[in-house]
Amino acid sequence: MTACAVVGAGAWGTALADLLARNGHGVRLWAREPDVVHSICTRHENHRFLAGVVLSSALVASATLPDVIPRAELVIFASPSAHLRRVAAEAAPGLEPGTTLAVATKGIERGSLAIMTEVVRDVTGGAFPVVALSGPSFAAEVAARQPTAVVAASASSEAAELVQRALSSAEFRVYTHPDVVGVELGGSLKNVIALATGISDGLGLGSNSRAALVTRGLAEMTRLGVALGARASTFAGLAGIGDLVLTCSGALSRNRAVGEAIGRGQTLAEALAGRETVAEGVVTAQSALALAERTGVDMPIVVAVNRVLFEDRPARRAIADLMERELRAEVD
């Protein structure tokens, strides 16, 4: 049994904590919201973020981070990307020597343009092995014990294998991977492409349009990844095309839903209003554009999404912009 802590009790953090508890590990889950803590501890349900799912009775939640972190051999961070640096910094003083850190957050930090494992490594002084956890995985389906496969990526094979062993079950399969940059960028950039496919769906466009956006979106993701040191082959795996297809087509995709609302005519503010959960692609769109500009990588879909979200470019005009670009070969 491994002593585990999960930091962040959104749907994904809760599903991972429940999975660890069902695997027989001791798990403590930190939630910012006192009502979530009360719901988990008294009703074995996260009523706010994962309603209707019966959680393991062995799962313990707390709103006090110092109660969760000490003595944990494995700490999984699942906070939204905008809050990860602050939360990891608050958790750092309680980390025990030798603890393995895993990052289940998908995103690129605004401003620094750091991937999430870099954020955690930065605030913890590089003193701990860090693992990126990514892949096609809706939290509700994981909690419902539907077969799922993801990737644990790290420069430390021992740390990746520890995460693999802790999380793997009859319904949840974890593969290890050495390409941290590729795995993280795949999990982050696919949210931007999901916004684009949602916009297309909201406009009433068909399967041809969606397929084109997904395929050319994958090409953009791969180009940027390779420019930043990732392996092209990583984007053909679970953290690349696997997560991309899920997020661009799945009914549970938050990013696709936000894009669809915008395609139907809502503003970004209207599309985000009243949502408990975070659509990471909105922040990642700006960070991806900044990375593309910094590296000189051509990412026309990312450009189009930013124009629609932040420059009031009509969605239908943005699609036309993509179609009217200069003709070129498919392969770079």
N, C-alpha and C positions, 0 to 999 in steps of 0.2 A: 504494500500500500504506500502511496506517495502522498505527502502532505501538500495540498494545493490551495492556492488562492486565486480567485478570479476578480479582477478589478473592472467593474462596469456591469450593471445589471439591466442593460437593454435586452432586446430579444436574443441577440447572438451570445452575449455574455452569459445570460441565464441558461440558454440551451447548452453551452459548453460546460457550465458548472453542473448542470443536471446530468450530463453525459459522464463527467468525471465521477460524480457521486454514484451513479448506477454501475460504474466500473469498479466500485469498491474503494475508491480513494476518499480520504478525509478532505472535505472542501468547505472553504469559507468564501462567501460572495459579498463583495462590497457594492452597495447601492447608494447613490447620492440622495434618493428620495425616501424619506421615512415611511411613506405609505407602501412603497414596494417592499421594504424590509418587513414591515408588519404582515403584509399579504403572504410573503414567502414563509415566514416563520410560523404563522398561525394557520394558514389555509393551504400551504404547499402549492401556491400558485402566484405567478407574477401577473397580477390583475391588470396592470397598466400596459406592459409590453409583450406579454405572452399569454394572454387571457385564454382560459379554457384548457390549458395544459396542466396536468397533474405532475408536480415535480417530486423528486425523491425526498422522502421524509428525513433523509440523512443530511440534506443540504442546509447549511446554516448561513443566514444573511446578517449583515451589520451595516449601519450607516457610519461607522467609525473606522477609518482606514487603518489606524494602528492596531485595531483588534483583529484585522484580517491578515496582514502581511507577515508578522513574526513567525518564525519556525516553518515557513512554507518552503518546500524544496522546488516547487514549480509555481511560478506566478504568471498568469495569463492576463494581459491587458486587453480590454475590449471596450474602452471608452471611445466616443467620437473623436475623429482626428483633430478637431479644433481644440479639444480639451486634453489630449493625451500628454502633452509636455507638462502641463501643470499637475495632472494627476500622477504621472510617473515620478515627478520631482517630490511630491508629497509622500509617495510610497517608498522612495529610495532609502531614507534613513532606517527603515525597519527591515530591509533585506538582509538575510543571513549570508555569510560567505558560502560560495558554492551553489547558490540558488540559480536555477535556469529560468530565464525570462522568455515568454512567448508573447507575440504581438498578433492579436486577431483583428486589429483595426486596419481598415483599408483606406488609404488616402495619401496625399502629398501635402505636407505642411505649407500653408500659405506663408509667403515671405522667404523662409529659409529654403523652400523647395526640397526639403528632406523627406525621404521615405520614413515610414513609421518606426522601423527598427533603428534607423539612425537617430531618431528623436529619443528613443528609450536609451540607446547606447550613450548618447550625449549627456543626458541628465543623470545617468548612473555611473559616469566616469569610465565606461568601457571595462568595468570590473566583473561583468557577468556575461556568460554566453547568451546570445539573443537569437530567437527563432521566429521566423515569419510563418504564420498560419493562414493559408488562403486556398481558394478553390470554390467550385460551384456548390453553394450550401445555404439554402434558405433556412433560417433558424427554426421556423415552425415545423418544417419537415424533419429536421434533425431531432427536435423534441418529440416528434411523433414516431421516431425510430424508423424512418424510411431510409433505405440504403443510400449512403452518401460517401463520396471519395474526395479527399482534400490533400494538400501538400504542406509538409513542414520543411522549411528551407533555412539552412544555417551554414555558416562557415565552419561550425563545429559539428561533426557528424555525431558525436556523443550526445550533444544537446538535442539535435533533431530526432535522434532515436529515442531519447527519453520522452519527448512530446509524443512521438509515434506510439510508444508503448502505453502511455498514460491514457490516450484518447481512443485508441483503436478498440473496436468492439465488433460484434456480429453484424451491426448495421452501419458502422462508421469506420471507414478504411482510410488510413493515413499513409501516404508515400513520403519518403524523404527526398530532398533535392538540395544541391549545392548552390544553385543560382538565386541568391537572395534578391538581387536587384530585379531580375526578370520576374520572379514570382510576385514581388510586391507591386511592380509596375503593372503587371497583368491584372491584379486584383483592384488596382486603383483606376486605371485608364478605362477599363470596361464600363465603369459607371457613367463616363462621359458619352460613350457610344450608346449606352442604354437610354440616355436622355435624347439623343438624336433619333433613335428608333421609336421612342415614345412620341416625339414630335411628329414623326412621319405617320404613325398610327393615328394620332389625334387629328391630323389633316385628312384622314380617310384614305391615305395611300395604301397600296396593297403589299402582297408578299414579295413581289419583285423589288420594290423599294427597300423593304426591310432587309432582304438578303444582300442587296448591294451595300447598304450601310454597315451591316455586320462584317462583311468580307473586307471592304475597304477600310473599315475601322480597325480590323485586325492588322492590316498592312501598316497603318499609322502607328499602332501600338508597338509593333515589332521594330519599325524604323527608329522610333525614339528609344526603345529599350536597347537596341544594339549600339546606338550612339552613346548611351550611358553605361555601356559595359556588360549588358546582359547577353545571354545566348539567344539566338533567333529561335532555336528549337524549343525553348521554354514556352513560347507563346503558342505552340501547337499542343500544349499539354493542358492539364486540369486548371492551372492558374491563369492560362491564357484563353484559348478558344472555349474551354469547358465553362469557365465562369462567364465569359462573354455571351455565349449562347443562352445560358440560364437567365442572365440579367436582362438581356434584350428581348426575351420572349416570355418569361415566366410571369404569371398573374400576380405573384407576390413581390415583384420587383418594385421597390420604392422609386428608384430613379426613372424607370420606364413610365411609372404612373405620373410622376411630376412632368416629364416630357409630354405625355399624352394630354395632360391638362393644358399645357402651354399650346400645344398644337390645336386644341379646341378653342383657343382664343383667350385663355386666362393669362394674366401677368405672372411673373415669377413670384411676386409676393402673394398673389391669390392662390397660386398652385401650392405654395408652402404653408399657407395659413391653416392652423388647426391640426397639423400633423405632429404626433408625439415622437415619431421616429425621424432620424436624420437621413436626408438624401445626399450622400457624400459626393455625388457627381457634380453638384453645384459648385462646391469649393474646389474640387479637383479640376474642373474645367479651366479655371483661371490659372491654377498651378501648372497644368499640362501645357497651356498656351505659353506661359513664361519659360518653361523648360524647352519647348519647341523653338522659341525665339533665341534662347541662349545657345542651343546646340545647332541651329540652322537646319532643323528637320522640318520637312513639309508635312503639315497636319491639317488639311483643309476641313475635315469634319469637325475637329476641335475648334478651329477658327469660326466655323459656321455656328456651332453651339454657343460660343461666347457672344457672338453678335446678336443672337436671338435672346439670350438670357440677360445680357448687360448693356446692349446698345439699341434695343428696341427694333431690331431688324425683323420684319415680318417673317414668320416661319416659312411660308410658301416661297417667299423671295429667296430665303437662305437655301432652300432645296434647289431652286433654279440656279443659284450661284454655283452650286456643286456640279450640276449637270452641264453648265455652260463653260466650265474651265477649259483651258487649252488641252487639246487631245494629246495623248501620250501612250507609251507602252505600259502594260499592266505591271511588268516586273521591272524593278529599278536596275 
